[in-house]
Amino acid sequence: MLTKNKAVFLDRDGVLNEEIGTYVWEPEKFIICDGVPESLARLKAAGYYLIVVTNQAGIAKKLYTAAEVQACHAKLQSACGGLLDALYFADAHPSVSESILRKPNSGMLEKAVARFNLDVSQCWIVGDRLRDMQAGAAVGVRGILVGEEENAAGFAPHVADLRAATDVILSH
């Protein structure tokens, strides 16, 4: 029997890079949050797969392309020493197209669970929106909310940033 693995699912905007109040697709405006490379290194050292799951509705809205998203992801990988195991993005928006990948749906997480043979009881999702917590809950993954989201009170532990979320994960 194959050993099941563990992972941390990471929302992108507001968790890994600065939330700027609009779509982030230009690498020069893609600013990695303080403490992200160190936090990812700590999680990786503890044996977690690191998987980005991000909604990128601007693609469906024709504001930017998948190639521009991938350029931001290349910058993120470079800044983090290549520690990210997978970067999934949902390119749909309800005003244009539906998708089981788009959070709060759990398609991106389900793909990773299958690909990396994950034990969901050993996994976490770190996000800055209620929809991130809902996507995790749909597959049985514990959530940690970072930042300012108000209407998720009581839904998950609420911490300041990825550094604090990493401390919660590693204390379990």
C-alpha positions as CSV (number, residue, x, y, z in Angstrom):
1,M,0.0,0.0,0.0
2,L,1.3,3.4,-1.0
3,T,1.9,5.8,1.9
4,K,-0.5,8.8,1.7
5,N,1.1,12.2,1.5
6,K,0.3,15.6,3.1
7,A,0.0,19.0,1.5
8,V,-0.7,22.6,2.1
9,F,-3.0,24.2,-0.5
10,L,-2.2,27.9,-0.9
11,D,-4.4,30.6,-2.3
12,R,-2.3,33.1,-4.2
13,D,-3.5,36.7,-4.0
14,G,-3.5,37.9,-0.4
15,V,-1.6,34.9,0.8
16,L,1.5,34.5,-1.3
17,N,1.5,37.9,-3.1
18,E,0.2,41.2,-2.1
19,E,-3.5,41.9,-2.7
20,I,-3.7,45.1,-4.7
21,G,-7.4,45.4,-5.0
22,T,-7.5,44.4,-8.6
23,Y,-6.3,41.6,-10.8
24,V,-2.6,40.8,-10.6
25,W,-1.1,39.5,-13.8
26,E,1.9,41.8,-14.5
27,P,5.1,40.3,-13.0
28,E,6.3,43.8,-12.0
29,K,3.1,44.3,-9.9
30,F,3.3,40.8,-8.5
31,I,4.9,41.4,-5.1
32,I,5.6,38.4,-2.9
33,C,4.5,38.9,0.7
34,D,7.0,39.1,3.5
35,G,8.0,35.8,5.0
36,V,6.6,33.6,2.1
37,P,9.8,32.0,1.0
38,E,10.8,31.2,4.6
39,S,7.3,29.8,5.4
40,L,7.3,27.6,2.4
41,A,10.7,26.3,3.2
42,R,9.6,25.4,6.8
43,L,6.5,23.6,5.4
44,K,8.5,21.7,2.8
45,A,11.1,20.7,5.5
46,A,8.2,19.2,7.5
47,G,7.2,17.0,4.5
48,Y,4.3,18.9,3.0
49,Y,3.6,19.2,-0.7
50,L,3.0,22.8,-1.6
51,I,0.2,23.4,-4.0
52,V,-1.1,26.8,-5.2
53,V,-4.9,26.9,-6.0
54,T,-6.0,30.3,-7.4
55,N,-9.0,31.7,-9.2
56,Q,-8.0,33.7,-12.2
57,A,-11.3,35.1,-13.5
58,G,-9.5,37.8,-15.5
59,I,-8.7,35.2,-18.1
60,A,-12.4,34.4,-18.7
61,K,-13.0,38.2,-18.8
62,K,-10.3,38.6,-21.4
63,L,-8.3,41.0,-19.2
64,Y,-5.1,38.9,-19.4
65,T,-3.9,35.5,-20.6
66,A,-2.9,32.2,-19.0
67,A,0.6,33.0,-20.2
68,E,0.7,36.2,-18.1
69,V,-0.5,34.2,-15.0
70,Q,2.2,31.6,-15.7
71,A,4.8,34.5,-15.8
72,C,3.7,35.5,-12.3
73,H,3.9,31.9,-11.2
74,A,7.4,31.6,-12.6
75,K,8.4,34.7,-10.6
76,L,6.9,33.2,-7.5
77,Q,8.7,29.8,-8.0
78,S,12.0,31.7,-8.6
79,A,11.6,33.7,-5.4
80,C,10.7,30.6,-3.4
81,G,13.6,28.4,-4.7
82,G,11.3,26.2,-6.7
83,L,9.6,24.8,-3.6
84,L,6.1,24.8,-5.1
85,D,5.0,21.3,-6.3
86,A,2.0,22.5,-8.4
87,L,0.3,25.7,-9.4
88,Y,-3.3,25.3,-10.4
89,F,-5.5,28.1,-11.6
90,A,-9.2,28.3,-12.6
91,D,-9.7,30.5,-15.6
92,A,-13.5,30.8,-15.3
93,H,-15.9,33.4,-14.0
94,P,-19.6,32.8,-13.4
95,S,-20.5,35.8,-15.6
96,V,-18.7,34.1,-18.6
97,S,-18.4,30.3,-17.8
98,E,-18.9,27.9,-15.0
99,S,-16.2,25.6,-13.8
100,I,-15.8,22.9,-11.1
101,L,-12.3,24.1,-10.7
102,R,-13.2,27.6,-9.5
103,K,-13.3,28.0,-5.8
104,P,-15.6,27.6,-3.8
105,N,-15.8,24.4,-5.9
106,S,-13.1,21.9,-5.1
107,G,-11.9,20.7,-8.5
108,M,-8.3,22.1,-8.2
109,L,-7.9,20.4,-4.8
110,E,-9.4,17.1,-6.1
111,K,-6.9,17.1,-9.0
112,A,-4.0,17.5,-6.5
113,V,-5.4,14.9,-4.1
114,A,-5.4,12.3,-6.9
115,R,-2.0,13.5,-8.4
116,F,-0.1,13.5,-5.2
117,N,-1.9,10.6,-3.4
118,L,-2.9,12.9,-0.5
119,D,-4.5,12.1,2.8
120,V,-6.9,15.0,3.2
121,S,-6.9,14.6,7.0
122,Q,-3.2,15.6,6.9
123,C,-3.8,18.6,4.6
124,W,-4.5,22.3,5.1
125,I,-5.7,25.1,2.9
126,V,-4.5,28.7,3.6
127,G,-6.6,31.4,2.0
128,D,-7.9,34.9,2.5
129,R,-11.5,34.4,1.5
130,L,-14.4,32.3,2.7
131,R,-14.5,30.5,-0.7
132,D,-11.0,29.1,0.0
133,M,-12.3,27.6,3.2
134,Q,-15.4,26.2,1.4
135,A,-13.2,24.5,-1.2
136,G,-11.1,22.9,1.5
137,A,-14.1,21.8,3.5
138,A,-15.7,20.2,0.4
139,V,-12.8,17.7,0.3
140,G,-12.2,17.4,4.1
141,V,-9.2,19.7,4.3
142,R,-8.7,22.0,7.3
143,G,-8.6,25.7,6.6
144,I,-6.7,28.7,8.0
145,L,-7.8,32.1,7.1
146,V,-5.3,34.9,6.7
147,G,-5.8,38.7,6.4
148,E,-8.9,40.8,6.7
149,E,-11.9,38.7,5.6
150,E,-14.7,39.4,8.0
151,N,-17.6,37.0,7.1
152,A,-15.6,33.8,7.8
153,A,-15.4,34.3,11.5
154,G,-15.7,31.0,13.3
155,F,-15.2,29.1,10.1
156,A,-11.5,28.5,10.5
157,P,-8.5,29.8,12.6
158,H,-7.9,33.4,11.6
159,V,-4.3,34.6,11.5
160,A,-2.4,37.6,10.2
161,D,-0.3,36.0,7.4
162,L,1.3,32.9,6.0
163,R,4.0,33.0,8.7
164,A,1.4,32.7,11.4
165,A,-0.5,30.0,9.4
166,T,2.7,28.1,9.1
167,D,3.1,28.2,12.9
168,V,-0.4,26.8,13.4
169,I,0.2,24.0,10.8
170,L,3.5,23.0,12.3
171,S,2.2,23.0,15.9
172,H,-0.3,20.2,15.0
